[in-house]
Amino acid sequence: MRVHLVAVQTELHTRPYSSAESFRQYVRELAQAAIHGLPEHEPRLVAFPEAFALPLLFWMETPRTMREARTSLQAALVLLREEWQAALGLGVLSPAVFYHLRARKVWPVYEQAFREAAQAARAYVVAGSIFSPFMDWEPTRQLHALGRRVYNLSLVVSPQGTILGRVPKVNLTAHERGAFLSGGWPGRQILKTRLGPIANLICLDAFHESLLEQADAAGAWLVVQPSANAARWDGPWSADPNQVEGEVWLREGLAKKLQNREHLRYGLNPMLNGQLYDLYFEGRSGVYQAGGPLALADRAVGDAFVRAVVELPEARALG
């Protein structure tokens, strides 16, 4: 069976995140462009970058002073000063209260946008991640947070628009720890679909052997690695300035991690680009097999759709 894999590379701009409707339209348009021209009845999986939805917290229906702040911390303080009574009422006595305050308004928009996009594109969609507490819904409490911790979370959505899983990032960067996030836990990263098991390992997670081993042992044939690389692609590597950031990604990333696996065959790495306050992101999105890329974005900046068609043995599909 043929499966079409598409990595959505995006550059950050304020306008798509300024309102709920503009974000929903933006996600729909990107998903439609990602699958444009693909055979109507062949399955497809579309993946968005890490932190793709993060700007919603800062730019969706917020004061101008918040959007124009120099740092994300300054922007968060603007909102907390304006809505301090609501923040106190949440009972979260830490700076993470900002995420809880925004989740009540932003999470439904985030979830609906990707559910609609997956359904319209008739594609499995790995949603670009957002910083949020785990949000749940039930008739009595309706939308509510499960606990006080905040995670880097991504959704996996079926072509029917159903959420198959809410996936937390396990291994955090220094930036994420400084943003008061908590690391998730192994176990939610592998999802069973009608195409067979797939793994969603957010950025740094896909460099950790233990999580890849779990995915491979669970029979996953695909690892999706949504990424937001906060460094210049052609600049010094963050861990060793004598090496080049992009060269390390290509040498140590999915092409290497897929080698000699029992089940894992392909990797999908959508990358975020552009400026978010004091952070700047660059990266070349790609589709990988063991040993090298099947397709790679031409540039480490700007928008791109990186596609490859792969053969999935029928035995892997659940039917």
N, C-alpha and C positions, 0 to 999 in steps of 0.2 A: 504493500500500500504506500502511495506517495503522500508525504506530508510537507506542507509549505511552512517554513520558518521565517519570521520577519522580525528583525530588531529595529525598533523605532528610536532613532537618535534625534534629540530635540535641543534647541537652544532656548534659554530662558528669556521671556519678555513679559512685561507687566500685564498687558491688556488681557490675555486669555484667562488670567487669574483674578480679574477685578470683580467678577460677579459669578453667581452660581450658573446662570444660563451661558455666559461666555465660556466657562470651563467645560460644561457639558458639550457645547458645540465644538470646542477645540478637540476634546477627546474623540468625539464622533468623527470629525473630519480626519484626524490622524489615523484612526482605525480604518476608515474607508480608503484613504490613500494607501495605507499599508497593504491592503488586499486587492487593490485595483489591478484588473487584468488577470488575476489568478483564476484557474478553472473553477467553475461554479460549484461543482459537487465534490471537490477534493478538500480534505481537511486542512486547516491552517491554524497556526499558533502565532500570536502577535505579542511581543513583550515590550514594555515601556521601561524607562530608566529608573534607577534608584532616585529618591527625593524628587521625582517628577511632580508630585502633588504637594510637596512641602510649602511652596509659595502661597497656597491657599490660606494657610494659617496667618500670613502676614499681609496679604494683598486683597483678599476677598472682602469687599464691603467694609474697609477699614479707613481710619482717618488718613489724610494726606501726609501728616507728620510721621505716621508709622511707616508708610511706604518710602518716605524720603530719609529715614534714619540711616546712620552710617553703618551700624552693626545690627545683627539680628537681636542681640540682647537689648539694645536701645529701643528697637521696635517693639519688643515684647513689653518693656516697661511702660511705653506710651499707652498700650492697651490696658495694662493692669492698673495704671493710675485712673483711667477713665471708668473701668468696670470693677473697682476694688470691692464693692459690696457683693457683687455676684461671685467674685473670686473667693472671698471669705466664706461664703455660704457653701462652697464645695468641700470644705474641710480638708484640703490638701495643703499641708504646711511646708511647702517647698517651692522653689522656682518652677517646678514642673506643673504648678497650678495653671500656668499659661496654656499648656496643651489641653488640659481638661476643660478650661474655659472655652477654647476655640473648638474643641471636638464636638460640642453640642450643636454647633452651627455647621461645621465643615464636614464632619464625617458623613452625614446623609448625602451631601453633594458629591463627595468623593465616591461613595459606594454606588450611587445611582448613575453617575457618569460612566463608570466602567461596565456596569451591568447593561446599560443601554447600548454602549459601543460594541460589546461582545455579541449581543443579540442581533444588532443591525449588521455587523460584519460576518455573522455566523462563524465566529472564530473563538478558539480558546484564547483568553487574554490574561497575561500577567500584568497586573496594574502597577504603574509607577508608585513607589512607596511614599508614605507619609509618616510624620512623627505623631503618635497618638497613643492614649491608653487603649487597651482592648475594649471595644464597644460591642454591646449586645443589645438585643431587643426582646422583650416579652410583653404580653398585654397589660400586666399590672404596672410594671415600672417603666414600660416603653423603652426609649433609648437610654442606656446607662453604661457607665464605665465599670469594668470588672477589675477592681483594685486601683491602687494609686500610682502604680508604675507606668512609665511611658516607654514605648518601643518604636523602633523603625519597622513599620509594618507594610506588607504588600498583600494584595488579594490575588487569588487565582479564580477566574470566572469562566464558566462553561459557555458554549455557543447559545445555550438557552437563557443566558443571563443569570444563572444561579451561581452563588459563591461556593466554590469547592473548598476553599481554605483561606484562613487568615494567617500569614506567615511572618513571624518575627525574626529579625536579624539577631544572630547569636553573638558574633564577635564584633565589637565596636571599635571605631577609630578614636583617637584622642579628641577630635572635634565633637564626636557624638557623645562621648563621656562628659565633655565640657558643656554640652547642651542639655545635661541632666537626663539623658536616656539610660534605660536599663537594657542589658543584654537579654535576649530571649533564651529559649531552651530548645535542644534538639528534639525532633519528633514531629513537628508540624511542617517540615520542609518538603516532605515527600507526599505527593498526591496521586491517587488513582483516578485515571480518566479513561474514556472510551478508546483513547489512543494508547493506553498503557500507562504505567507509572512515570511521572516526571518529578524532577526536583527543582525547587525554587530556592537558590542559595544567594542571598543578597550580598553583592560585592565581595567584601573581605571573607565572607563565609565560604566562597568557592575556592579560596586559596588554602583552606584548612583540610588536611587529609582526612581527619576523623569524620567530617560531614560528608565528604565525597565517598568515603568507604561505606557509610550508612546508606547513601543513595544507591550506590552500586549493589550492595547486598540486598536491598529492597527490590531490585529489578528495574530501576529507573533507566530508561534509554536516553533521556535528555536532561541536561542540567541548564537551567536558565539563571543567568547571573546579572540581574539589574545593577547598574553601577553609576556612581557619581564620583569621578576621580578629581579630587581637589588639588590638582597640580598641573603644570604645563606638560603636555604630552612629549614635547621635545626638550624639556628642561631636566634638571637634576632629579634623580629618584629620591623620594622623601626619606628612604632608609639609608641611602648611600649616595652622596652627591657626585661620586665618581662614575655613576652609571646613569643612563638616560631612562626616564620614567616610562615612555612608551615601549622602549626596547625590552624592559623588564616585564611589562604586561604581556607582550607577545611571546616572550621566551618562557615565562613562568606560569602563564595563565592556562586557559582551558585546553589549548592544543596539547600542552604537556600533561595536564591533569587527566585527560581522557585516555592516555596511553595504557594499554594492557589491562583494561577493565573487563570485567565479566559481562556487564550489561550496558554501561554507559557508552554511547556512541557519538553523541552530538552535544554541542554547547551553543548557547544563544546569549550574547552579551550586548544589550542596549546601553548606551552611554549618554549621560546628561552633559550639556555644555552651557557655558555662560556664567553670568554674575548673579550671586544672591548675597547682597550686602557685602560682607568682608570675605566671602568665599568665592573662588573662581574655579570652574570645572572645565576640563578638556578630556576628550577620549574618542578613539575610533571604534565604533560599534562593529561587531562581527558575528559571523556564524562559523562554528569550528567543528572539526573532526580531529581525531588523534593525529598529531604531527603537524597540523597547520590549519589555516583558515579556508573555509569553503567560499566565503565572501567577506569583504572588509570595506568599511566606509573609506571614501577617498581622502577625507580630511578629518582632523581631530576637533574641528569646530563646525558649528552650523547644523542644520537639519539634514537627515538622510534616512532612507529606508533600505536596510541591508537584508537581502533575501537569498534563500537557498531552498531547493527542493531536495528532500532526502527520502530514501526508501526505508520504510518501516516493515519488518517481517510481520505477516498477518498474525502469527502466534502471539505477538505482543499486545494486540488490541483486545479489549474486553468484550467487543461486540456491540 
